[in-house]
Amino acid sequence: MPLLVEVGLGISRRLNAQSEQQKRRPPPDAGVSFWYLANRLGRIFLQAAASQLGPMAALGAGVWKSAILGHPCFLVSAADLPVDEDSLPLHVLGIEPLEQQLTVGKFLIEEAERLDVYGTLFAALHPAAWKELVSMARTKQESFHFDLQPLVDEMGLANIIQQLGKKKLIEQIVATLTPAERRALRRRLRTESEKAGK
């Protein structure tokens, strides 16, 4: 904690120096806050933090506030935050029990826009929860889809194919083809093979 505080104070001093160089009034200490975000802040950590920072006020589930030399200091335990629009990115990226992952997933799929933004990442980071959500949707005869293109853009199609396995992917693709599409594929493969043999 002391090193993190020193980093924050150093950044604040640098901002003040830049403001002076630009002939602007530096922000007041209270205008520069420090944030410590973690997946989960346990009781022992919070006790140690209180002994170094002084009294801490609980602002709600998963959020505490203290002060360091006039700077507000916030400690955030992401896994303990309520699931809402503001905390959703932290829950999607966090490491949480399956029950909490399902709560996050249900909130995520309630709106198409949320699903478009976070669905691919949630499915990649929490495959067991995603599988459960898909199963629940089938039981209710509902469905939800998300755009895989951002994942392809980020990871690259070749990398995704390598992770899925070429054989498994080809088998899956072939299984979805109609008889006409299979005949067309066989013709194309013969043509490619003949070209390669020349």
C-alpha positions, -999 to 999 in steps of 0.1 A, spaced: 0 0 0 27 26 8 43 22 -26 9 26 -44 3 58 -23 37 71 -33 30 64 -70 -3 83 -67 14 113 -49 41 113 -76 15 115 -104 -3 143 -85 30 163 -82 37 158 -119 2 171 -128 7 201 -105 41 209 -122 25 206 -157 -3 230 -146 23 255 -134 42 253 -167 10 259 -186 2 288 -164 -29 270 -151 -40 267 -115 -32 232 -102 -62 212 -91 -68 211 -54 -57 180 -35 -94 170 -31 -98 171 -69 -72 143 -74 -84 110 -61 -66 76 -58 -83 44 -66 -72 9 -56 -92 -17 -76 -88 -54 -70 -108 -85 -78 -115 -91 -41 -104 -72 -10 -104 -95 20 -109 -86 56 -72 -89 65 -62 -65 37 -89 -40 47 -77 -41 83 -41 -35 72 -52 -7 49 -72 10 77 -41 8 100 -21 26 73 -47 50 58 -67 57 89 -105 54 92 -123 41 62 -160 47 55 -180 20 37 -198 37 8 -217 5 -2 -211 -31 -11 -174 -34 -22 -164 3 -19 -146 21 9 -133 56 12 -104 71 31 -81 101 25 -43 105 20 -29 140 25 -61 156 14 -66 132 -16 -97 111 -15 -88 74 -16 -112 47 -28 -108 10 -24 -129 -12 -46 -135 -50 -43 -149 -57 -77 -164 -92 -69 -184 -76 -40 -200 -48 -62 -236 -51 -71 -241 -62 -107 -252 -31 -127 -241 -10 -157 -212 7 -139 -197 -25 -125 -203 -48 -154 -169 -45 -170 -152 -54 -137 -174 -84 -132 -168 -96 -168 -131 -94 -163 -131 -107 -127 -125 -141 -112 -158 -150 -94 -177 -180 -82 -199 -197 -108 -231 -185 -91 -219 -149 -94 -208 -154 -130 -244 -166 -138 -258 -135 -121 -235 -114 -143 -244 -134 -174 -282 -131 -168 -278 -93 -164 -256 -93 -196 -281 -110 -218 -311 -89 -207 -301 -62 -233 -288 -68 -268 -265 -38 -265 -248 -53 -234 -245 -87 -251 -229 -71 -282 -203 -53 -262 -194 -79 -236 -209 -112 -248 -179 -125 -266 -155 -116 -238 -178 -131 -212 -181 -163 -231 -143 -166 -236 -135 -158 -199 -164 -177 -183 -171 -207 -205 -188 -228 -178 -212 -199 -170 -218 -192 -207 -226 -229 -213 -251 -228 -185 -268 -197 -198 -271 -212 -233 -287 -243 -217 -311 -222 -197 -321 -202 -229 -328 -235 -247 -350 -247 -219 -370 -215 -221 -370 -218 -259 -352 -185 -261 -319 -177 -279 -293 -151 -279 -265 -144 -302 -234 -122 -302 -210 -109 -329 -178 -129 -330 -161 -105 -354 -145 -83 -326 -129 -115 -312 -117 -125 -347 -103 -90 -352 -85 -91 -318 -71 -126 -319 -69 -133 -357 -88 -160 -375 -57 -182 -378 -52 -182 -341 -88 -190 -334 -87 -219 -359 -55 -232 -343 -71 -231 -308 -103 -248 -320 -83 -274 -340 -85 -277 -378 -99 -313 -378 -127 -305 -353 -136 -273 -372 -136 -290 -406 -158 -319 -392 -182 -293 -378 -184 -273 -411 -189 -305 -432 -217 -316 -409 -236 -285 -416 -233 -286 -454 -263 -297 -476 -257 -325 -501 -253 -299 -529 -228 -279 -509 -208 -311 -502 -207 -320 -539 -195 -284 -547 -168 -287 -520 -156 -321 -535 -154 -305 -570 -135 -276 -556 -111 -298 -538 -105 -319 -569 -98 -288 -589 -74 -275 -563 -57 -308 -562 -53 -310 -600 -39 -274 -601 -14 -283 -573 -3 -315 -592 6 -295 -624 
